[in-house]
Amino acid sequence: MAACLYDPQEGFFAAGPLRSARDGDFLTSPEVSPWFGRTLARFVASERERCGATEIVEVGAGSGSLLGPLVDALGEGYHVRAVEASPAARQALAAVLAPSRVIASLDNADDVGVVIANELLDNLPVALAVRSGGGWLERRVDAGDDGFQFVEAPLRRELADWCDAFAGPMPDGGLVEVQLVATRWVEDVVNRIDVGALVAIDYGGTAEELAPRRREGTLRTYRAHHLGPEPLLDPGTTDITVDVNFTAMAAAARAGGASVELLRQDDFLGAWGLRDVVRELREQELALATEGDAMERLAVRSERTDAETLLHPRGLGDFRVMVARVG
């Protein structure tokens, strides 16, 4: 998974074009509506009031569709940077931030206050574990004459420990994605923050919420806005992703000394004013209908429906938002 996504010469993200775009492979909440970034700006401003955090970093910043509206809404007094592994995305980000503020690794960001990770954790490499009796087997990748194939082997000890702690209820033969890289990433980020917060937004749920998906597991691919082929086919040409285990992510954040709040995206955005924005846009649309300005009314309607999409309870609104505060 690491090679298929991040290999410098052939990885899906590292070597290809900009992926998070309407003519790319997938859209995230910031591409759907600029109100995602604007609403997050209200949270960032509240962290400045709470603890003085002004160093803002988005990791996996993609096209800049989140940072652009966020920076505009924040105004002066913040130092904003973007971390992005994709050269194509870094080029796009240079149109949003000064090129010196676009970096390839979080290792190059010493002082961080608020770290934003939108749909990042689902792309961090996983191992696969299969429940077998009272224990575990590991589903590993082997190269054969006919291409790549899965083979089973004893599960490595550190992966078994992760499964015992975070897999949740598991049927015999059930499949769990061992998100050890992601949990270590969360703990590392929290340890970098003196005072501030990590905001991680992604699809997934708690270990208990993921239990019904364990029969088949959640490993899958995306390409051109649709589910792609099996993960072992066409390496380097598809997004490989899993549902994020937020029970494990919250435990990692707490291990780093953070207090953790886990919400649905619709509740998080609503708490920071997005439902009020939708209501105001609806009232503006009705007023324009009375005034007879058809084109302006259509523009406001489009803005409203896009903002509502972020709150849809069976769509983007069902994403999870983990807020891990430090200090």
HUBEL-V160958 format. One record per pair of residues at least 4 apart in sequence whose ideal C-beta (glycine too) atoms are under 6 Angstrom apart, sorted by the first residue. I is the first residue (numbers start at 0). J is the second residue. D is the distance in whole Angstrom. If there is no record, write none. Layout:
BEGIN
I:J:D
I:J:D
END
This chain:
BEGIN
0:124:4
0:239:5
1:5:6
1:124:4
2:6:5
3:234:5
3:235:5
3:239:6
4:10:5
4:11:5
4:12:5
5:10:5
5:13:5
6:10:4
7:13:5
8:14:6
9:14:6
9:235:4
10:14:5
10:235:6
11:15:6
11:235:6
12:84:6
12:85:5
13:84:6
16:87:5
17:23:6
17:62:6
17:87:5
17:88:6
17:91:6
18:23:5
18:24:5
19:27:6
19:61:4
19:62:5
20:62:6
24:221:6
24:222:5
24:223:6
24:238:6
25:221:5
26:30:4
27:118:5
28:35:4
28:309:6
28:315:5
29:35:5
29:36:6
29:64:4
29:65:4
30:64:5
31:305:6
31:308:5
32:305:4
32:306:5
32:309:6
33:68:4
34:38:6
34:306:4
35:309:6
36:65:5
36:68:3
36:69:4
37:68:5
37:72:5
38:268:5
38:271:5
38:273:5
39:69:6
40:69:5
40:72:4
40:73:5
41:271:4
41:272:6
42:271:5
43:55:6
43:113:5
46:52:5
46:113:5
46:196:5
47:52:6
47:53:6
50:194:4
50:326:5
52:112:3
52:113:5
52:194:6
52:195:4
53:77:5
53:112:6
54:78:5
54:110:5
54:111:5
54:112:4
55:77:6
55:79:5
55:113:5
56:80:5
56:108:5
56:111:5
56:114:5
57:66:6
57:81:5
57:115:4
58:82:4
58:105:6
58:116:5
58:119:6
59:119:4
60:66:6
60:81:4
60:83:5
60:92:6
61:88:5
62:91:5
63:67:5
63:91:6
63:92:5
63:95:4
65:117:6
66:70:6
66:81:6
66:95:5
67:95:5
70:79:6
73:77:5
80:100:5
80:108:6
81:92:5
81:96:6
81:101:5
82:102:6
82:105:5
83:88:5
83:89:5
83:92:6
89:101:5
92:96:6
92:101:5
93:98:5
93:101:6
96:100:4
96:101:6
102:107:4
111:191:5
111:192:6
112:195:4
113:195:5
113:196:5
114:188:5
114:197:5
115:198:5
116:199:5
117:200:5
118:201:6
120:181:5
120:199:6
120:201:5
120:243:5
121:201:5
121:240:5
121:241:6
121:243:5
122:240:6
123:180:5
123:181:4
124:180:5
125:176:4
125:177:6
125:178:5
125:241:6
126:158:5
126:177:4
127:138:4
128:135:5
128:137:6
128:154:5
128:162:5
128:175:5
128:177:5
129:136:5
129:138:6
129:174:6
130:169:4
130:171:6
130:173:5
131:136:5
135:154:4
135:159:5
135:162:6
136:151:5
136:154:6
137:152:5
137:154:4
138:149:5
138:151:6
139:150:6
139:152:5
140:147:6
141:148:6
141:150:5
142:147:6
143:148:5
147:231:4
154:158:5
154:159:5
158:177:5
161:165:6
161:177:5
161:179:5
162:166:4
162:175:6
165:206:6
165:244:6
165:246:6
165:247:4
166:175:5
167:206:3
167:207:6
167:210:5
168:210:4
169:173:4
169:213:6
173:213:4
173:214:6
174:216:3
176:218:6
176:241:4
178:182:6
178:244:5
178:247:6
182:247:5
182:251:4
185:248:5
185:251:4
185:252:5
186:251:4
186:254:5
186:255:5
188:197:5
189:197:6
189:252:5
189:255:3
189:257:5
189:323:6
190:255:5
192:325:4
194:326:3
195:325:6
196:322:6
196:324:5
197:323:4
198:322:6
199:321:5
200:318:6
200:320:5
201:243:4
202:242:6
202:318:5
203:242:4
203:243:3
203:245:6
203:319:6
204:208:3
204:209:5
205:245:6
205:246:5
206:244:6
206:246:4
209:242:6
212:217:5
217:241:5
217:242:4
218:230:6
218:241:5
220:227:4
220:230:6
220:237:4
220:239:5
221:227:5
221:238:4
222:227:4
222:237:5
227:237:4
228:232:4
228:233:6
230:239:5
233:237:6
245:249:6
245:261:6
245:319:5
245:321:6
248:321:6
249:259:5
252:257:4
252:259:5
252:323:4
253:259:6
257:323:4
257:324:6
257:325:5
258:324:5
259:323:5
260:322:5
261:321:5
262:266:5
262:267:5
262:320:5
264:316:5
264:318:4
264:320:5
265:269:6
265:310:4
265:316:3
267:320:4
268:273:4
268:309:6
269:273:6
269:274:5
277:303:6
277:306:5
277:307:6
280:299:6
280:302:6
280:303:4
281:303:6
283:299:5
284:296:6
284:299:5
284:300:5
287:292:5
287:295:5
287:296:4
288:296:6
292:296:6
309:315:5
310:316:5
311:315:6
311:316:5
312:316:5
END
